[in-house]
Amino acid sequence: MELNSTFQATELLEMSDEQPIPYRSYNRTWEEIESMLKDAENRMVEWKNWYEQCRKNGDLDGMKEAARTHKALQGVVKTLKWTLGEEGISTPLE
């Protein structure tokens, strides 16, 4: 399929992305975000410890779960730090 114009390309993208826009209240406080960051950092430590425990026990499935969850929490932490404008975090996507 060849598109003849930018309008057609944009129209095609809009048609494929037709999802309702979620309601966002934008009512989180900086304190709530700081608290969530601390919680996420604590959970990262817990999952790192769980990984080490699973490694000692030879639990490969537990290690996989812990590694995946730890990695996901790293993204959460980076996003929250970016939201707070922490120096050195220009984008949470890298």
C-alpha positions in Angstrom: 0.0 0.0 0.0 1.5 3.3 -1.0 0.4 6.5 0.6 0.1 9.6 -1.5 0.3 12.3 1.1 1.2 13.1 4.7 -2.5 13.5 5.4 -3.2 9.9 4.4 -0.3 8.7 6.5 -1.6 10.6 9.5 -5.2 9.5 8.9 -4.0 5.9 8.8 -2.2 6.2 12.1 -5.1 7.8 13.7 -7.4 5.1 12.5 -5.2 2.4 13.9 -4.7 4.2 17.3 -8.4 4.8 18.0 -8.4 4.3 21.7 -10.2 6.5 24.2 -8.1 9.0 26.0 -8.0 8.1 29.7 -9.2 10.6 32.2 -6.3 12.0 34.1 -7.0 14.1 37.2 -3.4 15.5 37.6 -4.0 15.7 41.3 -1.0 13.8 42.7 1.0 15.8 45.1 4.8 15.9 45.0 4.7 14.2 48.4 2.8 11.3 46.9 5.2 11.0 44.1 8.2 11.1 46.5 6.5 8.4 48.6 5.9 6.2 45.6 9.6 6.6 44.6 10.7 5.5 48.1 8.3 2.5 47.9 9.6 1.5 44.5 13.2 1.8 45.6 12.5 -0.4 48.6 10.7 -3.0 46.5 13.7 -3.0 44.1 15.9 -3.9 47.1 13.5 -6.6 48.2 13.4 -8.2 44.7 17.2 -8.0 44.4 17.4 -9.9 47.7 14.8 -12.4 46.5 16.9 -13.0 43.4 20.0 -13.7 45.5 18.0 -16.1 47.7 16.6 -17.9 44.6 20.1 -18.1 43.1 21.5 -19.7 46.3 18.6 -22.2 46.2 18.9 -22.9 42.5 15.4 -21.7 41.8 15.6 -20.6 38.2 11.9 -19.7 37.9 12.2 -17.5 41.0 15.3 -15.9 39.6 13.6 -15.0 36.3 10.6 -13.5 38.1 12.8 -11.5 40.5 15.0 -10.3 37.6 11.9 -9.2 35.5 10.3 -7.5 38.4 13.5 -5.7 39.5 14.0 -4.5 35.9 10.5 -3.2 35.7 10.9 -1.4 39.0 14.1 0.3 37.7 11.9 1.8 35.0 9.4 2.9 37.6 12.1 4.5 39.7 13.6 6.3 36.6 10.2 7.6 35.5 9.4 8.9 39.0 12.8 10.6 39.2 12.2 12.1 35.8 8.8 13.3 36.9 10.4 15.0 39.9 12.9 16.6 37.6 15.9 14.9 39.2 19.2 16.1 37.7 20.8 13.7 35.3 17.5 12.1 34.2 16.7 13.7 30.8 14.4 10.9 29.7 13.0 7.8 31.4 13.0 6.0 28.0 16.7 5.3 27.8 
